[in-house]
Amino acid sequence: MKALDKEEKEIIESYENEEWVSSGEEIKEEIRQAAKNSTLKNKRINIRLTEKDYKDIQIKAMEEGIPYQTLISSIIHKYNKGELKKDSE
């Protein structure tokens, strides 16, 4: 088993210090539904992300308890449906 890097150690430490808060059930259900719908998907894409964005999305997915690919798919789906808005809106 490979050794944990600094960021992974910080995540584990913050979890053990009970610094994490569970998301509401409503958002979890939306994400579960997106995961369920992912079995219907038939297109694959490749994207390039900055290392920071990649790590951040993995952390968010971990917080939600879902794979990061599912979270990305959910974000794209919500954006296409007009459910994601800019902070200023």
C-alpha positions as CSV (number, residue, x, y, z in Angstrom):
1,M,0.0,0.0,0.0
2,K,1.4,3.4,-0.9
3,A,2.1,6.0,1.7
4,L,-0.4,8.9,2.1
5,D,0.6,12.3,0.8
6,K,0.3,15.5,2.9
7,E,-3.1,16.4,1.6
8,E,-4.5,12.9,2.3
9,K,-3.1,13.0,5.8
10,E,-4.8,16.4,6.3
11,I,-8.1,15.1,5.1
12,I,-7.9,12.1,7.5
13,E,-6.9,14.3,10.4
14,S,-9.8,16.7,9.8
15,Y,-12.2,13.8,9.6
16,E,-10.9,12.3,12.8
17,N,-11.2,15.8,14.5
18,E,-14.9,15.7,13.5
19,E,-14.5,18.8,11.3
20,W,-16.8,17.3,8.6
21,V,-20.5,17.9,8.4
22,S,-22.9,15.7,6.6
23,S,-24.7,17.2,3.7
24,G,-28.5,17.3,3.7
25,E,-30.4,14.3,2.6
26,E,-32.0,16.3,-0.3
27,I,-28.7,16.9,-2.0
28,K,-27.6,13.3,-1.3
29,E,-30.8,12.0,-3.0
30,E,-30.2,14.2,-6.0
31,I,-26.7,12.9,-6.3
32,R,-27.9,9.3,-5.8
33,Q,-30.4,9.8,-8.6
34,A,-27.6,11.2,-10.9
35,A,-25.5,8.1,-10.1
36,K,-28.5,5.9,-10.9
37,N,-29.0,7.7,-14.2
38,S,-25.4,7.3,-15.0
39,T,-26.1,3.7,-16.1
40,L,-28.1,5.2,-18.9
41,K,-25.2,7.2,-20.2
42,N,-23.6,6.2,-23.5
43,K,-21.0,8.9,-24.2
44,R,-17.6,9.2,-22.8
45,I,-15.5,12.4,-22.7
46,N,-12.0,13.3,-21.6
47,I,-11.2,16.6,-20.0
48,R,-8.1,18.2,-18.6
49,L,-8.2,19.9,-15.2
50,T,-5.7,21.7,-13.1
51,E,-4.3,19.6,-10.3
52,K,-6.0,21.8,-7.7
53,D,-9.5,21.5,-9.4
54,Y,-9.0,17.7,-9.7
55,K,-8.1,17.4,-6.0
56,D,-10.9,19.8,-4.9
57,I,-13.6,17.8,-6.9
58,Q,-12.3,14.6,-5.3
59,I,-12.6,16.1,-1.9
60,K,-16.2,17.3,-2.6
61,A,-17.1,13.9,-3.9
62,M,-15.6,12.2,-0.8
63,E,-17.7,14.6,1.3
64,E,-20.8,13.5,-0.6
65,G,-19.8,9.8,-0.5
66,I,-19.9,9.4,-4.3
67,P,-17.4,8.9,-7.1
68,Y,-15.9,12.1,-8.4
69,Q,-17.0,11.2,-12.0
70,T,-20.6,11.1,-10.8
71,L,-20.3,14.5,-9.1
72,I,-18.9,16.0,-12.3
73,S,-21.7,14.4,-14.3
74,S,-24.2,15.8,-11.8
75,I,-22.8,19.3,-12.1
76,I,-22.9,19.2,-15.9
77,H,-26.5,17.9,-15.8
78,K,-27.6,20.6,-13.4
79,Y,-25.9,23.3,-15.5
80,N,-27.6,22.1,-18.6
81,K,-31.0,22.2,-16.8
82,G,-30.3,25.8,-15.7
83,E,-30.1,24.7,-12.1
84,L,-26.6,26.1,-11.5
85,K,-26.4,29.9,-11.2
86,K,-23.5,32.3,-10.8
87,D,-22.9,33.5,-7.3
88,S,-24.0,37.0,-8.3
89,E,-27.4,35.9,-9.5
